């Protein structure tokens, strides 16, 4: 696997970015994915700036390339990873010494493998949000060695009938989280080392564009209210749990909330990942901008009529509520857009606009994915561009024979 070094990146400039990417990869046949090392380094350093001294933990689901993960970890301001599954965590623990599984696991083979692996026992932290998770682990691996455990606090906003956030942990109040913490501390074979709370309604909601019928001003108001409420509730919960356990970390945030989460004294680290690649769902935030570091190129294979070209592939739609915002967007040449009747296709994707007539068969159109790491499930490798040349090609999880889910 090629080694990446963000320190080798050059200053990134928005002007000419896409023409540099296109020129550097002119020898490649699409579809393929490429990442700008310069834009990646710019994003990584800007996220560290926004964190204001609070360490950042990489959310690996938003990257899904081990080479990129390790390159970011080698730069100041970043430490450890937040993995999505236990099998992923066990794999990454072979080279990374601090791996938190961000979601509870029911993977029986993974739990047995963890219990047998002395190095993984030191490096991997499991997430639980109920006693049921502890019961399951004890059933699967009776008499297991001591396991590192983190507990999750619900960080959603609830104001009367208003609900904003994601439905994750049932532990909402400081008293509820303290009860769960006592259950972990009092139970043989478990050591409580951390707390997590993910404020998706702040970190994952663009606030300069409408969300359905909700205008941006209302979204920003919701986020301010949520940050204020969570500051008090998370702080109280962490203080309560610290009375009975020596916590190594309190994890919060996400790319979209780095600035607000970093202001909380109770939070010791922030999980973030999407901002590294700069997927297009992170274009619409008032507090920061992302550089479009990761993109994929599709060749023009048809010219069905004036103002139209057809691309090979492209149906790489992101997860989440179905909608046009989960589709890739045509980034370059400028002035192209998807056909709303056909959208992105399994084999072919038509695009139209003022730039179409200047494109010839074999030219490429650069697309940006809606969610960062999900693009890596579609390709085996990322071609790394620095300046105007390809300096490396590194595998994705898929390229290493792995998958996230």
N, C-alpha and C positions, 0 to 999 in steps of 0.2 A: 504494500500500500504506500503510495506516494506521501511524503511528509509535507504538510502545509505550514507556512509560517506567516501569520498576519503581519509580522514585522517587516516582511519583504514587500508589502503592499505600497503602492504609490498614492499620493493624494488623489481622492476621487473628485471628479467634476461631472455635474449633471450634463453640461453641454458636451455633446458628442459621445455620450455613453453608449447609445445603441449602435451608432456607426462603428465604434471601436469593437463592441462585442461581435458585430457582424463581420467585420474585416478579420478579426482574430480567428474566427471559426469558419472562414470561407472554404476551407478544405474538407469540412465535415458534411456528411449527408444527414438530413433531418428525417424524422424528428429526433432531436437531442436536447439535453438540458445543459446549461452553462451557468457558472457562478463567477461574478466579478470579485476577485480577491480585494481589489481596491474598495469597492462598495461594501463588501462584507466587513472589512477592517474599519471603515467609517462608521457603519452601524454599531459594531461592537464597542467602539470607543465612545460613541454618542450615548449608548445605553449606560455605560459606566459613568459618564458625566452626569446623566440624569439621576443616577442612583446616589450621587453625592457622598460616596464613601461606604454605603451599604453594599456588601458583597452580592454578586449576582450568581444564581445557580441556573445552569442551562436546562430548559425544558426540552428534552430530546425529541419528543414527538414532533416538534416544530423544526427539526433539523434532519434527522434520520440519515446522517452520514457520519460515520465514526471519525473519519479524517478531519472533517470540519469541526466536530465537537472537540476533538483533542487540540486542534489549532486554537480555538477560542479559549479553552482552558489554560493554554500556555501563555495567555496575555494577562496583564494586571487587572484586577477587579472582578475576575471570574473564579469560581471554585465549585467543584462538585456538579452533579447532574440530578435532574428530576426525571426519572424514567416513567414510562407508561405502564409497563407490565413487568412481572417478576422474571420471566425468561430473558427479556431485554436487560434487566438489571444484572442478572447473573453473568450475562455475556459481557456487558460493559465493565463489570467489576474485575475482569481479567486485566484491565489496564488503567482503570480509574478507581481511586481509593475512597470516594465518597459518593454513594449512589442511594438516593431516596426513591422508593417506589411511590409515585404520586397518587395511586389509587389502590384500594383494597384488592387483595388477590384471593382467588379460590383455586389457583393452579396447584393441584396436589403433587404432581411430579416436580414442579418448581420448588415447593416447600420442602419436599424430601431432599432435593439436591442442595438447597440452602443449608439444611441441617447437617449435611455431610461435608460441607466445604468450609474449612477453617478460615480461609482468606475472605470468602464472601460473608461469613458471619461477622467479621470485623468491618466490612465495607458497606453492606447493604442494610438499609432501614426499611421496614415494612410500614404501610399505612393502615390504620384501622379507624373506624368511626362508631363501632358498637362492640359490646361484649360478644355478640354472635361471631365476629371475626376471630376473637381469641378462642372461642369454643371450637371453631372449625380447624384452626391450626393445631390445637391440642388433639383433636380426633385424628387428623392426618398424620401428625408426627408426635405420637405420645412420648413423653419423657425427653423432648427435644432440648438441645442446648439453649443457652440464653440468646434470645432474638432481640435485635434493636427495633424499637417501635416508636412511631409517631402517631399522634391523634389529630383528627381534623375537626375544625370548627366551621360551622356554616357561616358564610360571609355575605349571604344575600341580603337585600334590603326589603323589609316588610313594613309598610305603613298602611294600616287598615286593610282595604282591599287591594292595595298596590303591592305587587311582587316583582322584584327585579333581581335577576341573578340566575344561578343554575341550581338544580336540585341534586345536592350531593350528600353532605353529612346531615344526620338527624340531630346532631349536637349543636344547639344554637346559643344557649345562655352560658355564662360563666359557671353557674352551678351544675349544669348538665355536663360540661366538659370536665369539671373537677371530679364528678362522680365516675366518669369513664377513666380519668387519669388514676384515680384510686384503684379501680379494678385492674388496671395494668400493673401498677406498682405492687399490689398485694398478691399478684399471681406469679407463681414460680415459672421460670423460663422466659420471662419477658422483662425488658429494661426500657423504660420510657425515656427517650432522648430528644423528642421534638414535637412541635405543633405546626400544623399547616392551616391556612385559611385563604381561599382563592376568591378574590372579589371580581368575578367575571363581568359584572354589570358596569365596572369601571374599566378594567383592563381589556375587555374584548368587545366593547361597543364604541364604534366610531361616533364622534360628537360634532362633526361639521357637516354631516349629511343626514337627511331624515332616516328614521328607522320605521318602515311602514308608514303609518299616518302620524307618527310622533316627530315633531320638528326638532332640529338640533338644539335650540335653546332649552327645550324641556329636557332633552337628554343630558345636557350639561348641568341643569338644576338637579336632576336625579342623582348624578354622579357626585355633586358637591354634598348633597344630603347624605348619600351613602358613605362617603369618606368620613364625614363628621360622626355619623352613628357608629361606624366600624372602629374608628379611633378609640372611642370610649369602651365599646364592648370587647374588642379584641384585647385591649390593654388590661381590662379587668380579668378576662379569662386567663391570660398569660400569667398575671400576677398570682392568681389563685393556684394555678398548677405549679408554679415555681415554689410554692410553700411546701410541696410534697415531693418534688423531683428536681434533679439537677439537669435542666434542659441544655442541650448543645446548640439547638437552633430553633428559631421561630420563623417560619417561611410564609411569605405572603406575596401578593401582587401578580403581575404579568406585564408584558410589554407596554400595554396601554396605560398602566397605572404606576409605573416606576416612580414618577415624580411624587405622587401623593403617598404611596406606600412607604417611601423612604423617609417621610416625615414622622412616622410612628416610632416612638422610642421602643415599643415592645417588639418590633420586627427586627430580626438580626440578619435576614437575607431575603432576597427577592428572586422568585423564579421567573425567567423570561426566555423566550426563544424565537418567537415569530419576527421580532424586530431585526434579527440577524439577517434573514433572507429578504425581508421587506416585501412580503406578499401584498397584493393590492387591497385586501381588507384592512390594511393598516395605513392606507393613504389619508384617511379622513379624521385625523386627530388634530386638535388645536394646539396641544402642548409640544408636539414634536413632529418631525418628518422622517421618513425612512428612504434610504436609497434602494432602488430595485436591483438587489444583488443577484437574485436567482430568477432565471427565465427559461423558456424553452422555445426552440425554433422549429417551425413547420414549413415544409417546402410548398411552393405553389405548383399544383399539378393540373389545374384546369383554369380556363378563362371562359366562363359560361356566357358572358355578355358584357357590354360596356359598363364600367363601374363595379365589376364583380370579379373576384378570383376565388378559387376553391383550394383549400389546404389539405394536406394529408394528415389524418388524425385530428387530435385536439379535444376529444370528449373527456377531458380530465376534470370533472366537476368535483368541487370540494364538499365535505360533509357539512351537516347543519340543516336548518329549515330550508326546504326546496325554494329556490328563487334565483333570479338572474344574477344576484350579487355573488352567488357561489360558482358562477361560470368563470373560466379564464377570460381575460380581456386582451385585445390586440393592442400591443404597446408601441410597435414600430414596424413599418413606417407609420407615421402619425396620420390620422384621418380615416382609419379603418374601424369597422364595427361589425358585430355579429348580426346575422339575420335572425330576428325574433321568432320567425316561424320555424326555423331549423335548429337554431342554437349551435352548440358544439356537437360534432358527430363522432360516432364510433370509428368511422373510416375517413370521412370527408367533412370539412368545416368550411362553409362559404362565408366570406367576409365581403363587405362592400364599403365604398366611400371614395373620396377624391384621390386617394393614393393608389387605388386598384389598377387604374389604366397604365401606370408607369411600371407595373410589375410584370415580369416575363416568367414563362414556365421555368421552374428551377430556382427562382429567387426564393427568399425566405421571409416569413413574417414572424416577428418575435411576440410571444404571448407571456402574460404573467398569470400565475395561479392565484386563486383566492386565498388559500391557506398555505402557510409556508412549507412545512415538511411533507405534506401529502403528495406533492409532485414527485418526491423521491420514490414513492411506491410504483411509479410508472417507468422508471429508467434505472439502468444498472450503474451508471456512472455520471459524474458531474465533471464537465470540462472547465478547468479553472483558468480564467483570463486575468492577466495582469497587464496594465497598459493596453497594448493592442496585439498581444500574442497569447497563445495557450501555453501555460507554463507547467501544467500537470493535468492528469485525469485521475480522479479519486472515486472509489466505489461508494455507492449508497448502501443502505442496509440490504436492499435487494441484490445489489452487486456482490455482496459478501454471503449471499445465500440465506439472508435473514428476512423476516417480515415483522412488522410491528404487531399486527392483528390478522 
